[in-house]
Amino acid sequence: MLELAEDQAAGLRRLFRRSPPSVVAVYSSGRHADTNLLRLVHRLAARGSPVTVLDECPGPWPEAAGEGLPCEEGHDLLHALDGRIALGVIRQRLIGEAYRVPVALAAPLFDYLDEERRSRLLALLGELHRRSQYVLVRAVDAQLSSALSWAAPRRVLVAEASGPGATGAYGLIKSLALAGASTVHVAVARARHREDAQAFFQQLQSLVRQHVGLPLAWMGEVERDDLAGELARPAKESSPRDGEQAFLRRLQGWQGNSKWVGSTGR
């Protein structure tokens, strides 16, 4: 049984070593949190880059009226495990080459799947990886994280430059720190100008440094900067190729409750 699991892991590592996507767990804050996150998706897709959003949040994405028809009500990546529902039915086009894949059921049940079903789920994720340059795991909660969100090598917070955006961002960062995150990358949305965005980030960074102690990394502005370039840079790992393999390797080693086998769990 162990040899079979090792063979599956090795096969997936070989697959994604050839053309790995950038995988990040994303969070958003502010009055327009969902729209701000969708703006990030649009910016990435505008470059012609295939984007997949693994959406852990239940229900539809109201602001995500895209070019194609929405997925069937109730369909989730979990429903594709037995092959009766095709992956193409579950993928919902957001805009251009950006797609949303609901995983609200699959993500929390990852811990409870038997080996056969977990292997099928990993194979489906592998298919989505092959079709994507960027994979964004839209996390439902900063502290009660699923295997998918914590397998991502990097955590990105889309913070709205507003009072509610600052309050929400601070709460998310505090929860991520309590859950064991090492660094949070911050992209600022809806700032009036560059100086406003930088001032917002610096104030947030100062507050977090004083009361939380979790390092923040400036990514730029959602509306003005090349965040695709930032996301394409590999996250710092223990070896040069770890960034390519980290997502699926961490899923292979996931034991639940943010406990990993052979992983730092960043």
C-alpha positions as CSV (number, residue, x, y, z in Angstrom):
1,M,0.0,0.0,0.0
2,L,2.8,2.4,0.9
3,E,4.6,1.6,-2.3
4,L,1.5,2.4,-4.3
5,A,1.2,5.8,-2.5
6,E,4.8,6.6,-3.2
7,D,4.4,5.7,-6.9
8,Q,1.4,8.0,-7.2
9,A,3.3,10.9,-5.5
10,A,6.3,10.4,-7.7
11,G,4.2,10.4,-10.8
12,L,2.5,13.7,-9.8
13,R,5.8,15.3,-9.0
14,R,7.2,14.3,-12.4
15,L,4.0,15.7,-14.0
16,F,4.2,19.1,-12.4
17,R,8.0,19.5,-12.6
18,R,7.5,19.9,-16.4
19,S,5.1,22.8,-16.2
20,P,4.1,23.8,-12.7
21,P,1.5,26.5,-12.1
22,S,1.8,29.1,-9.4
23,V,-0.4,28.0,-6.5
24,V,-1.5,30.4,-3.8
25,A,-4.2,30.5,-1.1
26,V,-6.1,33.8,-1.3
27,Y,-8.1,35.8,1.2
28,S,-9.8,39.2,0.8
29,S,-11.1,41.9,3.1
30,G,-13.4,45.0,2.8
31,R,-16.9,45.9,1.7
32,H,-16.2,44.6,-1.8
33,A,-14.0,41.6,-0.8
34,D,-15.4,39.2,-3.5
35,T,-15.2,41.8,-6.2
36,N,-11.7,42.8,-5.2
37,L,-10.6,39.1,-5.5
38,L,-12.4,38.8,-8.8
39,R,-10.4,41.8,-10.0
40,L,-7.2,40.0,-9.3
41,V,-8.5,37.0,-11.3
42,H,-9.4,39.3,-14.2
43,R,-5.9,40.9,-14.2
44,L,-4.2,37.5,-14.3
45,A,-6.5,36.3,-17.1
46,A,-6.1,39.5,-19.1
47,R,-2.6,38.4,-19.9
48,G,-3.9,35.3,-21.6
49,S,-2.9,33.1,-18.6
50,P,-5.1,30.2,-17.7
51,V,-6.4,30.7,-14.2
52,T,-8.2,28.2,-11.9
53,V,-10.0,29.3,-8.7
54,L,-10.5,26.4,-6.4
55,D,-13.4,27.9,-4.4
56,E,-13.8,26.6,-0.9
57,C,-16.6,29.1,-0.2
58,P,-20.1,27.5,-0.4
59,G,-22.7,28.8,-2.8
60,P,-22.3,30.9,-6.0
61,W,-19.9,33.8,-6.4
62,P,-22.4,36.6,-6.9
63,E,-20.0,39.0,-8.6
64,A,-18.7,36.3,-10.9
65,A,-21.1,36.7,-13.8
66,G,-18.8,35.4,-16.6
67,E,-18.9,34.6,-20.2
68,G,-20.1,31.0,-19.9
69,L,-23.0,29.3,-18.1
70,P,-22.6,28.7,-14.4
71,C,-22.0,25.2,-13.2
72,E,-25.0,23.1,-12.3
73,E,-26.4,23.8,-8.9
74,G,-24.8,21.7,-6.2
75,H,-22.0,20.3,-8.3
76,D,-18.6,20.2,-6.6
77,L,-15.2,18.6,-7.4
78,L,-16.2,15.9,-5.0
79,H,-18.9,14.8,-7.4
80,A,-16.4,14.0,-10.1
81,L,-14.7,11.3,-8.1
82,D,-16.8,8.5,-9.4
83,G,-16.6,9.7,-13.0
84,R,-20.3,10.2,-13.5
85,I,-19.9,14.0,-13.7
86,A,-17.2,15.3,-16.0
87,L,-14.7,17.9,-14.9
88,G,-15.8,20.2,-17.7
89,V,-19.3,20.3,-16.2
90,I,-18.0,21.5,-12.9
91,R,-15.7,24.2,-14.2
92,Q,-17.4,27.6,-14.4
93,R,-16.0,30.2,-16.7
94,L,-15.4,33.6,-15.0
95,I,-13.7,35.5,-17.8
96,G,-11.4,34.6,-20.7
97,E,-9.3,31.7,-19.6
98,A,-10.3,32.0,-15.9
99,Y,-12.4,29.3,-14.3
100,R,-14.0,28.6,-11.0
101,V,-14.1,25.1,-9.6
102,P,-16.3,24.7,-6.5
103,V,-14.5,22.6,-3.8
104,A,-16.6,23.5,-0.7
105,L,-17.4,19.8,-0.2
106,A,-14.1,18.3,-1.5
107,A,-11.8,20.5,0.6
108,P,-13.0,19.6,4.1
109,L,-13.6,16.0,3.2
110,F,-10.1,15.4,2.0
111,D,-9.1,14.2,5.5
112,Y,-11.8,11.5,5.4
113,L,-11.3,10.1,2.0
114,D,-10.0,6.5,1.6
115,E,-6.8,6.0,-0.4
116,E,-8.6,5.2,-3.6
117,R,-10.8,8.3,-3.6
118,R,-8.0,10.6,-2.4
119,S,-5.9,9.4,-5.3
120,R,-8.8,10.2,-7.7
121,L,-9.1,13.7,-6.2
122,L,-5.4,14.2,-6.6
123,A,-5.7,13.1,-10.2
124,L,-8.5,15.7,-10.8
125,L,-6.4,18.4,-9.3
126,G,-3.5,17.3,-11.5
127,E,-5.7,17.7,-14.6
128,L,-6.7,21.2,-13.4
129,H,-3.0,22.0,-12.8
130,R,-2.1,21.0,-16.4
131,R,-4.7,23.5,-17.7
132,S,-3.6,26.3,-15.5
133,Q,-0.8,28.8,-15.1
134,Y,-2.2,30.1,-11.8
135,V,-4.2,28.2,-9.3
136,L,-5.9,30.3,-6.6
137,V,-7.4,28.5,-3.6
138,R,-10.1,30.8,-2.4
139,A,-10.0,29.9,1.3
140,V,-13.2,30.0,3.4
141,D,-11.5,30.6,6.7
142,A,-8.0,31.8,7.7
143,Q,-7.7,29.6,10.8
144,L,-9.8,26.5,10.1
145,S,-7.8,25.8,6.9
146,S,-8.4,22.8,4.6
147,A,-5.7,20.6,3.1
148,L,-6.0,22.6,-0.2
149,S,-5.4,26.0,1.3
150,W,-2.5,24.9,3.5
151,A,-0.9,22.9,0.7
152,A,-0.4,26.2,-1.2
153,P,3.2,27.4,-0.9
154,R,2.0,31.1,-0.5
155,R,-0.8,33.0,1.2
156,V,-2.0,36.2,-0.5
157,L,-4.3,38.7,1.1
158,V,-6.2,41.1,-1.1
159,A,-6.8,44.0,1.3
160,E,-9.2,46.9,0.5
161,A,-7.8,50.3,1.2
162,S,-10.6,51.3,3.6
163,G,-11.6,51.2,7.2
164,P,-13.4,47.8,6.9
165,G,-10.7,46.6,4.7
166,A,-8.0,47.3,7.3
167,T,-10.1,45.8,10.1
168,G,-10.8,42.7,8.1
169,A,-7.2,42.4,6.9
170,Y,-5.9,42.6,10.5
171,G,-8.3,39.9,11.6
172,L,-7.4,37.6,8.8
173,I,-3.6,38.1,9.4
174,K,-4.1,37.4,13.1
175,S,-5.9,34.2,12.3
176,L,-3.3,33.1,9.8
177,A,-0.6,33.7,12.4
178,L,-2.5,31.6,15.0
179,A,-2.8,28.9,12.4
180,G,1.0,28.8,11.8
181,A,1.5,30.9,8.7
182,S,5.0,32.3,8.2
183,T,4.5,35.1,5.8
184,V,1.5,36.9,4.2
185,H,1.8,38.6,0.8
186,V,-0.5,41.7,0.6
187,A,-2.1,43.1,-2.6
188,V,-3.9,46.4,-2.0
189,A,-7.2,47.1,-3.8
190,R,-9.3,50.3,-4.4
191,A,-6.6,52.7,-3.4
192,R,-7.0,56.2,-4.7
193,H,-3.4,56.4,-5.8
194,R,0.0,54.8,-5.2
195,E,0.8,56.9,-2.1
196,D,-2.5,55.9,-0.6
197,A,-1.9,52.2,-1.2
198,Q,1.6,52.3,0.2
199,A,0.5,54.2,3.3
200,F,-2.3,51.7,3.9
201,F,0.2,48.8,3.7
202,Q,2.7,50.5,5.9
203,Q,0.1,51.2,8.6
204,L,-1.1,47.6,8.4
205,Q,2.4,46.3,8.6
206,S,3.2,48.5,11.6
207,L,0.1,47.3,13.4
208,V,0.8,43.6,12.6
209,R,4.5,43.9,13.6
210,Q,3.5,45.4,16.9
211,H,0.7,43.1,17.9
212,V,1.0,39.9,15.9
213,G,4.6,39.6,14.7
214,L,3.8,38.0,11.4
215,P,5.9,39.3,8.5
216,L,4.0,40.9,5.6
217,A,5.3,41.2,2.1
218,W,4.2,44.0,-0.3
219,M,2.9,42.6,-3.6
220,G,1.6,45.9,-5.1
221,E,-1.8,47.2,-6.2
222,V,-4.4,45.0,-7.8
223,E,-5.4,47.6,-10.3
224,R,-2.0,49.0,-11.3
225,D,0.8,46.5,-10.8
226,D,2.0,43.3,-12.5
227,L,0.8,40.9,-9.8
228,A,1.1,38.1,-12.3
229,G,4.9,38.6,-12.3
230,E,4.9,38.5,-8.5
231,L,2.9,35.3,-8.3
232,A,5.1,33.7,-10.9
233,R,8.1,34.1,-8.7
234,P,8.7,30.9,-6.7
235,A,8.0,31.0,-3.0
236,K,11.0,30.5,-0.8
237,E,11.3,26.8,-0.1
238,S,14.0,24.5,1.2
239,S,15.3,23.7,-2.3
240,P,14.9,25.4,-5.8
241,R,12.3,22.9,-7.0
242,D,10.2,22.8,-3.9
243,G,8.0,25.6,-5.1
244,E,7.1,23.5,-8.2
245,Q,6.2,20.4,-6.2
246,A,5.0,21.9,-2.9
247,F,1.2,21.9,-3.5
248,L,0.7,18.3,-4.4
249,R,3.5,17.1,-2.1
250,R,1.8,18.7,0.9
251,L,-1.5,17.2,-0.1
252,Q,0.1,13.8,-0.1
253,G,1.5,14.4,3.4
254,W,-1.7,16.0,4.8
255,Q,-2.8,14.4,8.1
256,G,-5.5,16.9,9.1
257,N,-5.5,19.8,11.6
258,S,-2.6,21.5,9.8
259,K,-0.2,18.6,10.6
260,W,2.2,17.6,7.9
261,V,4.5,14.8,7.1
262,G,7.8,16.1,5.8
263,S,6.6,19.7,5.2
264,T,7.0,23.1,6.9
265,G,3.4,23.9,6.2
266,R,4.0,27.5,5.2
